[in-house]
Amino acid sequence: MDNLSKAKEEVIRFHEQMAAWFRGGEQAAAAGTAGLLANFSPDFRMVSPHGKRSSLEDLTEWMPELLGKFPDMRITVKDIQGYATDYHVLLTYTEVQADSRGGNTRHSSAVFIRDGERMLWLDLWESL
């Protein structure tokens, strides 16, 4: 499978796992934060929709607070587009989060780096 397809699959996989994490699914809880973030580079960094900058360490500390916090959360990813080289992928996509309290739409740009057969999240910028 080519890098672009792998990165697109990773975005979909991660958001499925993230929705399960928010709902408190048994498999999500069993995998733990390490399982959820297994495809993130140690050098990962992100900028949230409100401009907060975070590292993988920050994300690892924050994720346990969200386990089961939104029991009816649904996340849909659409409009995934991107460009790939032999070692990097740049993707843009739209993420729609919805639960009984309402929803929000995020527009994201993500950079992935190749690590063997995996594509690792390196950089993520989200905006509303």
C-alpha positions, 0 to 999 in steps of 0.5 A: 500500500502506498504512503498516501493510502496508509496515512488516510487509513491512519486518520480514519483508524485514529478517529474511530479509536478516539470516538471509542475512547470518548465513549469509554469503550472496553477495547479503548480502555484495555488498549490504554493511552499507549495503544491509542497513541501508538502511531504518534511520533515521539516528536509529535506536536499539535496546535488546537483550534484555540491556538494551544500548542501541545506535545506527545507528552502533553497529549499522553497526560491529557487523554486519560481525563477524556476516557468515557467523558462523552458516552454518545460521541460520534466522529466522522472524517471526510474530505481527506486529501493529500500529497505524499513522498517516499517518507512523508505525507501531508493530509487535510481533512474535515472532522465532525464531532457530535454528541447529545450536547451538540457538535463541532467541525474541525478542519485539520492539516496533518503531517505523517512520517514513514516508520517501516510500514507505519505512518506516524503522526508528526504534526497536527493543526486544527481550526474551527 
